[in-house]
Amino acid sequence: MARAASLRALLGIGSVGRRGVAAAGHGRDAGPCCPPCCWRGFRGVASASGGRAEPRSSSSRFALMRAQIQARRAARTRPPVESSGWVTGGSVSGDGKISWGYSSFKGRRPGMEDRFSIKSTTINGQTVNLFGVFDGHGGKLAAEYLKEHLFENLVKHPEFLKDTKLAICQTFLKTDADFLESVSSDSFRDDGSTALAAVLVGNHLYVANVGDSRAVALKSGKVVPLSEDHKPNRKDERKRIEDAGGIIVFDDTWRVDGLLAMSRAFGNRELKHCVKAEPDIQEKVVEEGLEYLVLATDGIWDVMRNEDAISLLKAQDGPKAAAMKLTEVAHSRLSFDNITCIVVQFHQGKPTNIKRW
Protein backbone atom coordinates (compact mmCIF):
# COMPACT_ATOMS: atom_id res chain seq x y z
CA MET A 1 0.00 0.00 0.00
CA ALA A 2 2.80 2.39 0.90
CA ARG A 3 4.56 1.64 -2.36
CA ALA A 4 1.38 2.20 -4.33
CA ALA A 5 0.72 5.48 -2.55
CA SER A 6 4.26 6.59 -3.31
CA LEU A 7 3.83 5.82 -7.01
CA ARG A 8 0.51 7.63 -7.08
CA ALA A 9 2.13 10.67 -5.51
CA LEU A 10 4.94 10.63 -8.07
CA LEU A 11 2.45 10.45 -10.90
CA GLY A 12 0.42 13.34 -9.53
CA ILE A 13 -2.75 11.39 -8.73
CA GLY A 14 -2.98 12.62 -5.15
CA SER A 15 -5.02 15.73 -4.36
CA VAL A 16 -3.25 19.08 -4.30
CA GLY A 17 -3.70 21.30 -1.27
CA ARG A 18 -6.10 24.13 -2.02
CA ARG A 19 -5.99 27.75 -0.97
CA GLY A 20 -8.21 30.74 -1.33
CA VAL A 21 -11.73 31.84 -0.54
CA ALA A 22 -13.99 28.94 0.23
CA ALA A 23 -17.29 30.68 -0.49
CA ALA A 24 -15.92 33.00 -3.14
CA GLY A 25 -14.18 30.30 -5.18
CA HIS A 26 -10.64 31.64 -4.92
CA GLY A 27 -9.05 28.21 -4.89
CA ARG A 28 -5.84 26.97 -6.34
CA ASP A 29 -5.99 24.52 -9.15
CA ALA A 30 -3.64 21.64 -9.62
CA GLY A 31 -3.59 22.13 -13.37
CA PRO A 32 -4.84 19.80 -16.08
CA CYS A 33 -5.25 16.18 -15.13
CA CYS A 34 -3.00 13.59 -16.66
CA PRO A 35 -4.51 11.51 -19.41
CA PRO A 36 -5.24 7.90 -18.42
CA CYS A 37 -2.15 6.65 -20.19
CA CYS A 38 0.00 8.67 -17.81
CA TRP A 39 -1.48 7.76 -14.48
CA ARG A 40 -2.02 4.09 -15.22
CA GLY A 41 1.66 3.61 -15.91
CA PHE A 42 1.22 1.23 -18.84
CA ARG A 43 -0.38 1.00 -22.24
CA GLY A 44 -1.52 -1.85 -24.41
CA VAL A 45 0.52 -2.71 -27.50
CA ALA A 46 -1.13 -4.63 -30.29
CA SER A 47 0.56 -7.91 -31.12
CA ALA A 48 1.12 -9.20 -34.60
CA SER A 49 -1.24 -12.06 -33.89
CA GLY A 50 -4.80 -11.41 -32.83
CA GLY A 51 -4.42 -7.74 -31.83
CA ARG A 52 -4.21 -8.53 -28.11
CA ALA A 53 -2.06 -6.50 -25.74
CA GLU A 54 1.27 -8.14 -25.13
CA PRO A 55 2.38 -8.33 -21.50
CA ARG A 56 5.30 -6.11 -20.61
CA SER A 57 8.16 -7.09 -18.40
CA SER A 58 8.50 -5.42 -15.01
CA SER A 59 11.57 -3.46 -16.18
CA SER A 60 9.73 -2.24 -19.30
CA ARG A 61 6.77 -1.06 -17.27
CA PHE A 62 8.97 0.89 -14.87
CA ALA A 63 10.94 2.39 -17.76
CA LEU A 64 7.68 3.57 -19.28
CA MET A 65 6.56 4.98 -15.93
CA ARG A 66 9.82 6.90 -15.57
CA ALA A 67 9.42 8.37 -19.05
CA GLN A 68 5.86 9.43 -18.29
CA ILE A 69 6.87 11.02 -14.99
CA GLN A 70 9.66 12.95 -16.71
CA ALA A 71 7.26 14.14 -19.42
CA ARG A 72 4.77 15.30 -16.79
CA ARG A 73 7.45 17.17 -14.85
CA ALA A 74 8.62 18.86 -18.04
CA ALA A 75 5.05 19.96 -18.79
CA ARG A 76 4.61 21.35 -15.28
CA THR A 77 7.71 23.52 -15.56
CA ARG A 78 7.41 24.54 -19.20
CA PRO A 79 8.16 28.28 -19.49
CA PRO A 80 5.10 30.51 -19.90
CA VAL A 81 6.32 31.63 -23.33
CA GLU A 82 5.33 28.19 -24.59
CA SER A 83 1.86 28.45 -23.10
CA SER A 84 -1.15 30.57 -23.96
CA GLY A 85 -2.41 33.59 -22.08
CA TRP A 86 0.89 35.35 -21.37
CA VAL A 87 0.86 39.13 -21.86
CA THR A 88 4.11 41.10 -21.70
CA GLY A 89 5.34 44.52 -22.70
CA GLY A 90 6.59 47.83 -21.41
CA SER A 91 7.49 51.40 -22.24
CA VAL A 92 9.45 54.44 -21.12
CA SER A 93 8.22 57.79 -19.84
CA GLY A 94 8.38 60.79 -22.12
CA ASP A 95 11.04 62.45 -19.99
CA GLY A 96 13.13 59.27 -19.82
CA LYS A 97 13.18 59.26 -16.02
CA ILE A 98 11.49 55.88 -15.65
CA SER A 99 10.85 52.81 -17.74
CA TRP A 100 8.68 49.81 -16.98
CA GLY A 101 7.87 46.29 -17.98
CA TYR A 102 4.90 44.08 -17.22
CA SER A 103 4.00 40.42 -17.35
CA SER A 104 0.63 38.77 -16.71
CA PHE A 105 0.10 35.02 -16.99
CA LYS A 106 -2.87 32.74 -16.28
CA GLY A 107 -0.58 29.98 -15.06
CA ARG A 108 -2.16 26.82 -13.68
CA ARG A 109 -5.49 28.40 -12.79
CA PRO A 110 -8.41 27.48 -15.09
CA GLY A 111 -9.32 31.16 -15.48
CA MET A 112 -7.57 34.54 -15.38
CA GLU A 113 -8.68 36.81 -12.52
CA ASP A 114 -5.60 39.07 -12.34
CA ARG A 115 -5.69 42.48 -13.98
CA PHE A 116 -3.21 45.36 -14.20
CA SER A 117 -3.26 49.00 -15.25
CA ILE A 118 -0.54 51.45 -16.30
CA LYS A 119 -1.25 55.10 -17.06
CA SER A 120 0.95 58.11 -17.76
CA THR A 121 -0.46 61.62 -17.97
CA THR A 122 0.14 65.29 -17.23
CA ILE A 123 -2.10 67.24 -14.84
CA ASN A 124 -1.64 71.02 -14.62
CA GLY A 125 1.86 70.62 -15.99
CA GLN A 126 2.76 67.89 -13.46
CA THR A 127 3.87 64.49 -14.78
CA VAL A 128 1.91 61.63 -13.22
CA ASN A 129 2.54 57.90 -13.63
CA LEU A 130 0.23 55.26 -12.18
CA PHE A 131 0.83 51.51 -11.89
CA GLY A 132 -1.54 48.94 -10.41
CA VAL A 133 -2.06 45.19 -10.05
CA PHE A 134 -5.41 43.70 -9.05
CA ASP A 135 -5.82 40.08 -7.95
CA GLY A 136 -9.46 39.02 -8.24
CA HIS A 137 -11.13 36.25 -6.27
CA GLY A 138 -14.58 34.73 -6.63
CA GLY A 139 -14.59 35.93 -10.22
CA LYS A 140 -12.98 38.61 -12.37
CA LEU A 141 -15.58 41.38 -12.04
CA ALA A 142 -13.97 43.31 -9.17
CA ALA A 143 -10.46 43.24 -10.66
CA GLU A 144 -11.82 44.25 -14.07
CA TYR A 145 -13.74 47.14 -12.52
CA LEU A 146 -10.62 48.39 -10.74
CA LYS A 147 -8.59 48.19 -13.93
CA GLU A 148 -11.15 50.34 -15.74
CA HIS A 149 -12.09 52.84 -13.04
CA LEU A 150 -9.65 53.16 -10.12
CA PHE A 151 -7.03 55.41 -11.73
CA GLU A 152 -9.62 57.25 -13.78
CA ASN A 153 -11.40 58.17 -10.54
CA LEU A 154 -8.15 59.04 -8.77
CA VAL A 155 -6.85 61.62 -11.25
CA LYS A 156 -10.28 63.31 -11.23
CA HIS A 157 -10.22 63.79 -7.45
CA PRO A 158 -10.15 67.54 -6.72
CA GLU A 159 -7.35 67.16 -4.16
CA PHE A 160 -5.21 64.77 -6.19
CA LEU A 161 -2.23 67.12 -6.57
CA LYS A 162 -2.70 69.04 -3.28
CA ASP A 163 -3.22 66.09 -0.93
CA THR A 164 -2.44 62.92 -2.83
CA LYS A 165 -2.70 60.56 0.16
CA LEU A 166 -6.18 61.84 1.02
CA ALA A 167 -7.22 61.54 -2.62
CA ILE A 168 -5.98 57.95 -2.82
CA CYS A 169 -7.76 56.89 0.36
CA GLN A 170 -11.07 58.51 -0.59
CA THR A 171 -10.88 57.19 -4.14
CA PHE A 172 -10.27 53.63 -2.99
CA LEU A 173 -13.30 53.70 -0.69
CA LYS A 174 -15.53 55.44 -3.26
CA THR A 175 -14.53 53.02 -6.03
CA ASP A 176 -15.29 50.08 -3.74
CA ALA A 177 -18.76 51.48 -3.03
CA ASP A 178 -19.32 52.12 -6.73
CA PHE A 179 -18.36 48.55 -7.59
CA LEU A 180 -20.70 47.07 -5.00
CA GLU A 181 -23.50 49.22 -6.37
CA SER A 182 -22.74 48.06 -9.91
CA VAL A 183 -23.25 44.40 -8.95
CA SER A 184 -26.05 44.91 -6.43
CA SER A 185 -28.65 43.38 -8.75
CA ASP A 186 -26.84 40.02 -8.81
CA SER A 187 -27.14 38.54 -5.34
CA PHE A 188 -25.38 35.35 -6.39
CA ARG A 189 -22.04 37.05 -7.06
CA ASP A 190 -19.59 38.15 -4.39
CA ASP A 191 -16.49 39.00 -6.41
CA GLY A 192 -13.58 40.65 -4.66
CA SER A 193 -10.09 41.87 -5.45
CA THR A 194 -6.85 43.16 -4.00
CA ALA A 195 -5.46 46.47 -5.21
CA LEU A 196 -1.83 47.54 -5.14
CA ALA A 197 -1.08 50.93 -6.67
CA ALA A 198 2.08 52.96 -7.14
CA VAL A 199 1.36 56.63 -7.87
CA LEU A 200 4.31 58.77 -8.95
CA VAL A 201 3.63 62.51 -8.83
CA GLY A 202 6.79 64.37 -9.77
CA ASN A 203 9.42 62.98 -7.40
CA HIS A 204 6.92 61.74 -4.80
CA LEU A 205 6.02 58.06 -4.80
CA TYR A 206 2.86 56.81 -3.08
CA VAL A 207 2.30 53.06 -2.66
CA ALA A 208 -1.24 52.12 -1.64
CA ASN A 209 -2.21 48.56 -0.73
CA VAL A 210 -5.42 46.65 -0.08
CA GLY A 211 -5.03 42.87 0.26
CA ASP A 212 -2.06 40.56 -0.18
CA SER A 213 -0.41 41.77 -3.36
CA ARG A 214 2.98 43.25 -2.55
CA ALA A 215 5.39 46.07 -3.44
CA VAL A 216 9.17 45.81 -3.01
CA ALA A 217 11.88 48.29 -4.00
CA LEU A 218 15.62 48.10 -4.60
CA LYS A 219 17.39 51.12 -3.16
CA SER A 220 21.16 51.50 -2.81
CA GLY A 221 21.51 47.73 -3.20
CA LYS A 222 19.04 46.95 -0.40
CA VAL A 223 15.59 45.34 -0.48
CA VAL A 224 12.94 47.74 0.83
CA PRO A 225 9.35 46.45 1.40
CA LEU A 226 6.81 49.15 0.50
CA SER A 227 3.67 47.30 1.57
CA GLU A 228 2.58 44.81 4.22
CA ASP A 229 0.22 41.97 3.36
CA HIS A 230 -3.25 42.32 4.83
CA LYS A 231 -3.59 38.92 6.47
CA PRO A 232 -6.29 38.00 9.03
CA ASN A 233 -3.73 36.79 11.57
CA ARG A 234 -1.89 40.12 11.70
CA LYS A 235 -2.38 41.37 15.25
CA ASP A 236 -3.74 44.79 14.24
CA GLU A 237 -5.95 43.37 11.51
CA ARG A 238 -7.35 40.68 13.77
CA LYS A 239 -8.31 43.25 16.41
CA ARG A 240 -9.95 45.49 13.80
CA ILE A 241 -11.97 42.61 12.37
CA GLU A 242 -13.08 41.29 15.74
CA ASP A 243 -14.02 44.79 16.88
CA ALA A 244 -16.23 45.01 13.78
CA GLY A 245 -17.99 41.75 14.65
CA GLY A 246 -16.01 39.38 12.47
CA ILE A 247 -14.12 36.27 13.51
CA ILE A 248 -10.82 34.75 12.43
CA VAL A 249 -10.84 31.00 11.72
CA PHE A 250 -8.04 28.69 10.66
CA ASP A 251 -9.08 26.49 7.74
CA ASP A 252 -5.87 25.50 5.90
CA THR A 253 -4.93 29.18 6.40
CA TRP A 254 -6.27 32.06 8.49
CA ARG A 255 -9.58 33.36 7.13
CA VAL A 256 -12.11 36.07 7.92
CA ASP A 257 -15.34 34.36 9.06
CA GLY A 258 -13.75 31.14 7.81
CA LEU A 259 -13.95 32.39 4.20
CA LEU A 260 -11.57 35.07 3.01
CA ALA A 261 -7.79 34.58 3.24
CA MET A 262 -7.07 38.32 3.39
CA SER A 263 -8.29 40.99 5.78
CA ARG A 264 -8.92 43.85 3.32
CA ALA A 265 -10.36 43.74 -0.19
CA PHE A 266 -12.54 45.47 -2.71
CA GLY A 267 -15.96 43.87 -3.15
CA ASN A 268 -16.82 40.86 -0.97
CA ARG A 269 -20.22 42.28 -0.11
CA GLU A 270 -21.07 39.62 2.48
CA LEU A 271 -17.97 40.50 4.52
CA LYS A 272 -18.07 44.26 4.03
CA HIS A 273 -18.78 44.92 7.72
CA CYS A 274 -15.18 43.96 8.53
CA VAL A 275 -13.32 43.60 5.21
CA LYS A 276 -12.62 47.16 4.10
CA ALA A 277 -11.00 48.67 1.02
CA GLU A 278 -9.19 51.33 3.04
CA PRO A 279 -5.57 51.33 1.86
CA ASP A 280 -2.34 51.48 3.78
CA ILE A 281 -0.24 54.16 2.07
CA GLN A 282 3.50 54.70 2.13
CA GLU A 283 4.96 57.94 0.80
CA LYS A 284 8.56 58.13 -0.39
CA VAL A 285 10.67 60.76 -2.12
CA VAL A 286 12.34 59.47 -5.25
CA GLU A 287 16.00 60.16 -4.67
CA GLU A 288 19.43 58.92 -5.67
CA GLY A 289 19.80 55.21 -5.02
CA LEU A 290 16.24 54.14 -5.88
CA GLU A 291 16.70 51.68 -8.73
CA TYR A 292 13.65 49.44 -9.10
CA LEU A 293 10.10 48.98 -7.86
CA VAL A 294 8.24 45.67 -8.14
CA LEU A 295 4.46 45.35 -7.86
CA ALA A 296 3.16 41.78 -7.98
CA THR A 297 0.22 39.58 -7.09
CA ASP A 298 0.69 36.66 -4.72
CA GLY A 299 1.24 34.23 -7.58
CA ILE A 300 4.84 35.38 -7.27
CA TRP A 301 5.09 35.90 -3.51
CA ASP A 302 3.64 32.46 -2.72
CA VAL A 303 6.82 30.90 -4.08
CA MET A 304 9.40 33.67 -3.80
CA ARG A 305 10.87 35.82 -1.04
CA ASN A 306 11.37 39.55 -1.53
CA GLU A 307 15.12 38.99 -1.68
CA ASP A 308 14.75 36.28 -4.33
CA ALA A 309 12.72 38.59 -6.55
CA ILE A 310 15.24 41.42 -6.29
CA SER A 311 18.18 39.10 -6.97
CA LEU A 312 16.50 37.82 -10.13
CA LEU A 313 15.59 41.33 -11.22
CA LYS A 314 19.14 42.67 -10.88
CA ALA A 315 20.46 40.01 -13.23
CA GLN A 316 18.14 41.02 -16.08
CA ASP A 317 18.53 43.51 -18.89
CA GLY A 318 15.85 46.06 -18.14
CA PRO A 319 12.37 46.02 -16.57
CA LYS A 320 10.55 44.06 -19.27
CA ALA A 321 13.07 41.21 -19.10
CA ALA A 322 12.87 41.35 -15.30
CA ALA A 323 9.07 41.06 -15.27
CA MET A 324 9.23 38.11 -17.65
CA LYS A 325 11.92 36.37 -15.61
CA LEU A 326 9.95 36.76 -12.37
CA THR A 327 6.96 35.16 -14.08
CA GLU A 328 9.01 32.30 -15.52
CA VAL A 329 10.67 31.50 -12.20
CA ALA A 330 7.42 31.65 -10.22
CA HIS A 331 5.83 29.29 -12.73
CA SER A 332 8.82 26.94 -12.61
CA ARG A 333 8.51 26.86 -8.81
CA LEU A 334 4.98 25.53 -9.27
CA SER A 335 2.97 28.61 -8.37
CA PHE A 336 -0.66 27.56 -8.67
CA ASP A 337 -2.10 31.08 -8.97
CA ASN A 338 -2.33 33.67 -11.71
CA ILE A 339 0.97 35.58 -11.93
CA THR A 340 1.09 39.32 -12.62
CA CYS A 341 3.89 41.81 -12.01
CA ILE A 342 5.04 45.28 -13.00
CA VAL A 343 8.69 46.30 -12.73
CA VAL A 344 9.54 50.02 -12.76
CA GLN A 345 13.13 51.18 -13.27
CA PHE A 346 14.21 54.66 -12.10
CA HIS A 347 16.85 56.48 -14.10
CA GLN A 348 17.25 59.46 -11.72
CA GLY A 349 16.84 62.03 -14.45
CA LYS A 350 19.53 60.51 -16.63
CA PRO A 351 18.58 59.94 -20.26
CA THR A 352 17.87 56.33 -21.10
CA ASN A 353 18.36 54.56 -24.40
CA ILE A 354 15.51 52.17 -23.68
CA LYS A 355 13.11 52.13 -26.60
CA ARG A 356 9.35 51.95 -26.37
CA TRP A 357 8.22 48.36 -26.81
Secondary structure, 3 states (H helix, E strand, C coil): CHHHHHHHHHCCCCCCCCCCCCCCCCCCCCCCCCCHHHHHCCCCCECCCCCCECCCCHHHHHHHHHHHHHHHHHHHCCCHHHCCCEEEEEEECCCCCEEEEEEEECCCCCCCCEEEEEEEEEECCEEEEEEEEEEEECCCHHHHHHHHHHHHHHHHCCCCCCCHHHHHHHHHHHHHHHHHHHCCCCCCCCCEECEEEEEEECCEEEEEEECCCEEEEEECCEEEECCCCCCCCCHHHHHHHHHCCCCEEECCCEEECCCECCCECEECHHHCCCCECCCEEEEEECCCCEEEEEEECHHHHCCCCHHHHHHHHHCCCCHHHHHHHHHHHHHHCCCCCCEEEEEEEECCCCCCCCCCC
